């Protein structure tokens, strides 16, 4: 199951999960965008086929829901379990908060960011847990950001709340280890998405320079010399969420082309 998977990184994860043979439920607020996401996954996989050794891929299912609605989580999980006969994997992903420095952010901005980045994850995990406990290979994966380790300019809200998910994941790995439930975070750096374009526009406006200059400066910070592609994050997600991962839990795995320079 992939939450907020109608575009960007969520869509990249959903496509790779489907290519690996998983049956997926894509969740988002806009049905038209979800239908387009399904069409894109189907088109790509009709051309490339599933992963080597995988017998077949499955057309994703979709569900329209607002993850900010506290009552949505239960219905999402119940529908997924009904469609698939249970839930083995929960992938949490939701769009990032607005840019802004401390003096520019309102109390409403802080409240909404807390709900978006933290509370949605809590509610989805709580709702999925009874189903995961019945699975033979239960996995939880939350897509966060490199900001969980390294603050990003103008993303104060993300810099504040993403590290909290690291603490949550560490704690739940301790609690759930005896039950065999593996939980991890996947922290992307700079990827070619609409979200990155928005951040580049904001940075260009603040600096008073062309967007091309912002992009050149940012790419220079990445040892691999380029932005990532959503499917590259998806491939990392496939391993962490699959039965092939048997011993990685409680971790925040960076997928950033070497952007993060810390130890």
N, C-alpha and C positions, 0 to 999 in steps of 0.2 A: 504494500500500500504506500502510495506517495502523496503527501499532502502539499498543496500549493505547487502543482506540477504543470500548470498550463503554459509556462514559458521559462526561458532562462535555465538556470541550474537545475531546477526541479524537473523540467522537461528532459534535460540531459540525463538525469538519474533515471527517470521513468523509462526512457528509450533503452538504456543499457540493461536495466532490470528485465525488460521484456525480451531483449536479445539473448539474455542468459536463461530464458525459459520460465521466468516468473510470471504468475498471473497477477496483474496490477490493477489497482483502483486509483484513478487520478481524481484529486479533490481540488476544487477551487470555487470562487464566487461566480464567475462568468461562464455560463454554459457554452456560449459561442466559442470562447477561447479554449475551453476544454475539448470541444468537438474538433477544433482545428489542431489541437495538440495530438489528439488521437489520430487524425488523418496524417499528420507528419510522421508519427511513429510508424504507422502502417506503411506509408510510402517508403520510408527509409529501410524498413526491415524486409519489404518485398524486394528491394534492390540488393540488400547485403545478406539477408538471411540471418539465422541465429548464430550464436557463438559456435566455433568448432566443437563438435562432440555433443552439442545440444540438439535434441531431436526436432523440436519445433518451438516457435514463438507464439505468444498469445496476444490477440488484440486487447488493448487495455479497456477496462470498464471506466466509467466516469460517474462522478456524483457532484452535484452543485451544493455547496455549503459554505457558510461564512465561518472561518475558524475563530473569529473574534467573538462569535456567539457562544456563551458558556454552555448552552444546551445542545450544541451541534455534535460534540465528540461522541456521545453515546450512540446516536443514530448512524454516524459514519462507521463506527466499529461493528455495530450490529449488521449493517448492510454488507460490509466486507466479509464478515463471517458467514453470512447467508449465501453470498455469491461463491465463496471459495471453500466453504466447509470448515473454516477456521482462519486464524491469522498467525502467520509465522514471522512476518517482518513488518515493523512500523518504521517508516521514514518520515521524519519531521522536517519540513522546510516551509519557510514563510518569508515573504519579501522584507527587505530591510527598512528601517525607519528613515525619516527625512534627515537631510544634512543640517548642520547647525552648530554654532559654538554656544557655550554655556549661557551667555547673556542674551542669546537670540531665542532660546527655548522656553516655552511656557509650561506651566504645571500640567496642562492638558497634553502637551507633547510627551512629557515624562510618563504620565499615566498610560497613554496609548502605547508607547514603546514597551513598557512593562507588560501590558496585556499581549502585545504582538509577539515579542521576542521570548517571553518567559512563560506567561500563563497559558498560552496556547499549547506549548510543549507539555506542560504539567497535565493539562486536561486530556490531551491525546494519550499520553502514557498511562494515566489513571484508567481511562476507558479501555485501553488495549490490554492491560495487564491480565484480566481474567482469561482472555483468549490466549495470550502468550503462554500462560502457565499450562495450557493444554497442548502446546506445540512440542514437537521433538527437537526443533532447532530454532528456538525463539531468539530474535534479534531486534534491537532498537538502534536506530541511527538518526542522529540529528545533524542537519547541515547548519553550521554556524558561520564563522568567518575567522580569518587570520587575526581580526581585532580581538579575539579571545586571548591572544598572546601578545599582540603588538598594537598599540593604539594607532588608528588611522586618522589623519587630519580631517576635521569637519564632521567626523562620525562619532561625536561624543556619546550619543544614545547607544549605539552599537558597542562602543568601547566599554560602556558601563555594564550592560546587561549580558553580553556574550560570555564574559568570564564566569558569570553565575551558572551558566549551563555546564561549564567545565566542572564546577563543584558538584552540581546535581549528578552528573554522569559518574564522577568518581564515587559519590556516596551510594548511588543505586547499584553500581558494580559490586560494592562490598555487600550490600543487602541481598542482592540476587544471585551472587556467585554460587551459593549452595543449590540453587534451583536450576542452574545452567542457562540463565538468561544473560546474554551478552549485550552490553550497551556501550556505544561509542559515539563520539562526535567526529564529523568530517569538516575541516576548516579550510574553505577555499580562499585563495588569494585573489588575484585579478584575472577575471574571465570575461570573454567576449559575450556580454549580455546587455540587454536594455538598461539594466540597473547601472552597469559600469558607465554607459553612455551618459546617464543622468549625473553621475558623480563627476565625470570629466567636464560636463557643461557647467556644473557648479564651481569647480576648481578654476576653469577658464574665466568665468565671470568674476570671481574673487580676485584673481591675479591680473585680470585685464589683458589676457594673452589669447591667441588662437587655440582652439582645441587640439590641433596637431602638435603644438608645442607641449601641452599638458601630457598628451599621449607619449611623445618621445621621452619626456622626463620620467614618466612612470615605467616605461618599458626598460629604461636604463637601470632601474633598480632591481630588475628580475634577472638573475644569473642566466636563465635559459633564453633571455632576449626576446620574449614574446608573451602575449596574454595566453591564458589557457582556453581550451575549448570545452563547452559543457559536457561533451561525451567523455572527456578525460576525467572529470570529476565523477561521472557516472560509473566508470570502470573501477575506480577506487571504492565507490559505494557498493558495487556488486560484491567485491571480495568481503568487505566488512559485514555485509548483511547476509552472506551466504553460509551454507554449512561448511564451506572450505575454511572459513574462519572459526577455529576451535579454541583459540587461546588469547585473543586480543580483546580486552574489555576494560572499561573505565578510562579509555584514552581519547585524547583530542588529536586526531591525525591531520597534519597540515598537508594540503595539496596546493602548492603555491609557486612551483617553479624555482624554489630557493629564495623567495622574497624575504621570509623571516630569517633574521640573522642570529637570533639568540640560540642558546644551547638547549 
